[in-house]
Amino acid sequence: MSMKKTVMLTVLAAALSTSAAGVGSAASVTHSEAQPVTMFINDAAASIRALSYNGATLISVRDLGTAAGAWFEVGANSSVNVYYEGHTIQLTSFSSTVLVDGEQVQLTSPVVNVKNSLYIDLAGFLAALGIERSVDSQGQVRIDATKLLQDVEHPVWMNNGTLIVSQLTEEGRVDYTLDAKTGAFAELLRSTGTSSLTIVSGGGKAAYTDENGAIFVIDLVSKAASQVSGDSSIKPELVWSEDSTAIYFLQGDKGSVIAKLNLADGKISKVLEDKVDYKSNLAVSADGKTFVYTVTKPGAVTADGSKPVESDDVAIDMTGTEPQVYLFDSSSKEAKASQLTSSTDDKIFVGLSSDGGKAFYISMAENNPSALVAVAKDKTVTTLVGDKDVLQAALLGDKLIVLTAESNGQAIYEVDAAAGTTKLVYHVSDEVSEVIAAAGAPIAIVQGGQVLIDNNGQWKKVSK
């Protein structure tokens, strides 16, 4: 909040206190003397006056509203209007109801006037303002009055303090930057028919394709976007090179080709064209020489091939359609892609180690817990987490952050693939569906559709 706005709020709040005189007599109210208490509002300590009234603890409307960033106005019939985030809350002294945008909200205790200041029960006032509160492990009341984004999708780290999230609208998609400490957000890109943003290492820029296949790069600071390739071939996946001088992508409607766009001259070259269709989950080593991807073959029609494949009565043989992990080493001109796995389990690809030596995936075999698995260039398969049901994993450098389901709930572990060690990091709610990790950034989770950040051992909500 700017200094000018803070001063204006203080002046209006002072006017509120003096104008409330005569609404009710303080002498007729049984109450204690107001005492200052400390609450944390938006992570900043604030002194709020509180008193006991007929057994209930009430807090100063002026103090809490000013600290939360509300706007005050004295209304008709000695009422007070509080304006906050587009809502109007009307308070009347000694009334047990408040009006929120014209609708009545019942309070557990009435609003009272003590020495020309209005006091209200904390829970009722926060509910009226749409503000959430929590109590930390030390018993400290924490109030988050920040306006938060709603219904966000695809959170990814831009840098160690900022996330990029998306909202789907009737017109298309809107991407936002989201401050991991405060929840403050700003629009980054509004688009229709574009791919998700692929962020470069370090977070300075991101790449995406439009509905025609053209590639664009957006500067994440200036928000300026420029077209870097007009090639109209379908590009289902983009991957930045480690030095951000090139963008790799799968090419064609079946992902048959691995291609490279040189950003210096805009030229596209083919890295691998081996006639193997249905490549996906492209990952590239830091040196740009090793490429790992999965291949999932389609099922084969086995009866009455004259009918459309989508017909309900067409038999399709799914044998051999399980996804398999492939590796291609481009350092040799004679090199061919090598199939690293052949097992019949379903596989969710996680990523490639920075040196290109190991690929990681979640193995889902029938009647067994899902396991975190590594496969090396020599096709050696190692189970990293096999005694817990692995729900999701994120690659963090050469370590993995793993979300698991266990008999006593869900948990997050850090797995060191090189050392073969597993360390418990958090116990979390069963509503957690995703972990978002990046080097140097705190752990973020998606819980019940909301994004939360680890804030010194406390989960802080930054979206709703």
C-alpha positions, 0 to 999 in steps of 0.5 A, spaced: 500 500 500 502 506 498 504 512 503 498 516 500 493 511 501 495 509 508 494 516 510 488 517 507 485 511 510 487 513 517 484 520 516 477 516 514 478 511 520 479 517 525 473 520 522 469 514 523 471 514 530 468 521 532 462 520 527 460 514 531 458 518 537 451 518 539 450 511 536 450 508 543 452 510 550 458 506 552 456 507 559 450 502 558 455 497 555 458 491 560 465 491 557 473 491 559 477 496 557 480 496 550 487 493 550 492 492 544 493 485 541 498 483 536 496 480 530 499 478 523 496 481 517 499 479 510 505 477 514 506 484 518 505 485 525 499 490 527 497 492 533 489 491 534 485 494 540 480 488 543 476 488 549 471 483 552 464 484 551 459 480 555 463 474 555 465 475 547 472 478 545 471 484 540 476 487 536 476 494 533 473 495 526 477 501 525 484 498 527 483 491 523 480 495 517 485 499 516 490 494 517 487 490 512 486 495 506 479 497 507 476 504 505 471 507 510 465 511 509 460 514 514 453 512 512 446 514 513 442 513 520 449 512 524 451 506 519 458 505 517 460 502 510 466 498 509 469 498 502 474 492 501 476 488 494 469 491 490 465 489 496 461 493 501 459 491 508 454 496 512 455 496 520 450 499 525 452 499 532 448 494 537 446 490 531 447 483 530 447 483 523 451 486 517 449 487 510 454 485 505 453 487 498 446 488 500 445 481 503 444 480 511 450 476 514 448 474 522 454 475 527 455 471 533 455 478 537 452 485 536 457 491 533 458 495 539 460 502 540 465 503 546 468 510 547 466 512 540 469 506 536 466 500 533 468 493 535 466 487 532 467 479 533 473 477 529 470 471 525 464 475 523 468 481 521 473 477 517 467 473 514 464 479 512 470 482 508 471 475 505 478 474 509 481 468 512 485 467 518 489 461 521 492 460 528 500 458 527 503 453 532 505 458 537 498 460 537 499 467 533 493 469 529 495 470 522 490 474 517 491 474 510 487 480 507 491 479 500 486 479 494 488 472 491 487 469 484 481 463 483 481 457 479 488 457 477 491 451 473 498 449 471 503 452 476 510 452 474 516 456 477 518 462 473 524 463 478 525 462 486 520 467 488 515 467 482 510 462 479 506 462 473 499 460 473 494 460 468 486 461 468 481 459 462 476 463 460 471 463 455 475 467 450 482 463 451 487 463 456 490 468 461 497 467 464 499 470 470 505 471 474 504 470 482 508 472 488 510 466 492 510 470 498 504 475 498 500 472 493 500 478 489 499 477 481 499 481 475 497 479 468 502 476 463 499 474 457 492 473 454 492 468 448 487 464 444 489 457 441 496 457 444 500 452 447 502 452 455 508 457 456 515 453 456 520 457 461 527 457 460 532 455 465 533 462 470 526 464 468 527 470 464 523 468 458 518 463 455 516 460 449 510 458 446 506 456 439 500 459 436 494 455 433 498 455 426 505 452 429 509 459 429 513 459 435 514 465 440 518 468 445 515 472 451 520 476 455 517 475 462 519 482 465 517 486 459 512 482 457 513 483 450 513 477 445 516 476 439 515 471 433 522 467 432 519 462 427 513 462 422 514 454 421 507 452 420 508 444 422 505 442 428 509 442 435 506 438 440 512 440 445 517 445 446 524 444 450 529 450 451 536 448 451 540 449 457 544 455 454 537 458 452 540 459 444 535 454 441 529 450 442 528 443 441 521 440 439 517 434 437 514 435 430 508 433 426 501 431 428 504 424 430 510 427 433 515 423 429 521 428 428 525 431 433 527 438 431 531 444 433 530 451 432 537 456 432 534 462 435 540 466 432 538 465 425 531 462 426 533 456 422 530 449 423 534 442 423 532 435 424 535 432 430 532 425 429 527 422 424 527 415 424 520 414 422 517 412 429 511 415 431 507 417 437 513 420 441 512 424 447 515 427 453 521 430 450 527 431 455 534 434 453 540 433 457 544 439 459 549 438 454 544 438 448 547 431 446 542 426 449 535 426 448 530 421 452 522 421 450 517 416 450 513 412 445 506 409 445 503 405 440 496 405 438 492 399 438 490 395 432 483 393 430 482 386 430 475 385 427 471 388 422 476 393 419 471 396 415 468 400 421 470 406 424 475 405 429 471 409 434 465 405 433 463 401 440 463 394 436 470 394 433 475 390 437 482 393 438 488 389 440 492 393 446 497 389 446 504 392 446 501 399 447 504 400 453 509 407 453 516 405 453 522 410 454 527 411 448 534 414 448 538 418 443 545 420 443 546 425 438 554 425 439 555 419 434 553 420 427 551 413 426 547 413 432 540 410 433 535 411 438 535 405 443 529 402 447 531 402 454 524 399 457 520 393 454 515 392 460 508 392 460 507 397 466 504 403 464 509 409 465 508 416 467 515 420 465 518 424 470 524 427 467 532 426 465 538 427 469 542 433 467 548 429 465 543 425 461 545 418 464 538 416 467 531 417 466 525 417 471 518 415 471 513 412 475 511 405 474 504 403 475 503 395 474 496 392 476 495 390 483 502 393 485 503 400 488 506 405 483 513 406 484 518 411 482 523 408 477 530 410 474 532 407 467 540 408 465 543 408 458 545 401 459 537 399 460 539 398 468 532 399 471 532 401 479 526 402 483 528 408 487 521 408 491 517 402 491 514 401 498 509 407 498 504 409 492 507 414 488 502 419 486 507 424 482 514 426 482 518 433 480 525 433 478 529 438 482 536 438 479 539 431 480 534 430 486 526 428 486 521 431 490 515 425 490 508 425 493 506 419 496 500 416 499 501 411 505 496 408 510 496 414 514 495 419 509 500 423 504 507 425 504 512 428 500 519 425 500 526 428 497 529 422 493 537 422 492 537 418 486 545 418 486 546 416 493 539 412 493 537 415 499 529 417 501 528 423 506 521 425 509 520 432 508 512 433 509 506 430 511 500 433 507 493 433 506 490 427 502 487 433 498 494 435 495 494 433 488 501 436 485 508 438 488 511 444 484 519 444 485 525 448 482 532 449 484 532 455 489 525 455 490 521 453 496 516 447 495 509 449 492 503 444 492 496 444 489 491 442 495 484 442 493 485 446 487 489 452 491 496 453 490 500 453 497 507 455 499 512 452 504 513 459 508 518 457 514 514 450 515 507 453 515 503 452 508 501 459 505 495 459 501 497 464 494 491 462 490 484 460 492 
